[in-house]
Amino acid sequence: MFQFGLGILVFHERMSGAAWGGFGLVWVALSVLTWDGLRQSRRARPPAEAVPVLREPAGELGS
């Protein structure tokens, strides 16, 4: 994104309509993939209360 901004704002490079369309499609695809990945990771993670907590018996901590 930085290089794109640098090319447009500093070096005044021209972009055709097709290039703008491709640029937009790439960002839409990245957004969809990110959203889907976050949704899948939340679905796969068990709720916090379902995770068992293992504790050592009180007499065995110092041995």
Secondary structure, DSSP 8 states (H G I E B T S, - for coil): -HHHHIIIIIS-----HHHHHHHHHHHHHHHHHHHHHHHHHHHHS--GGGS------GGGS--
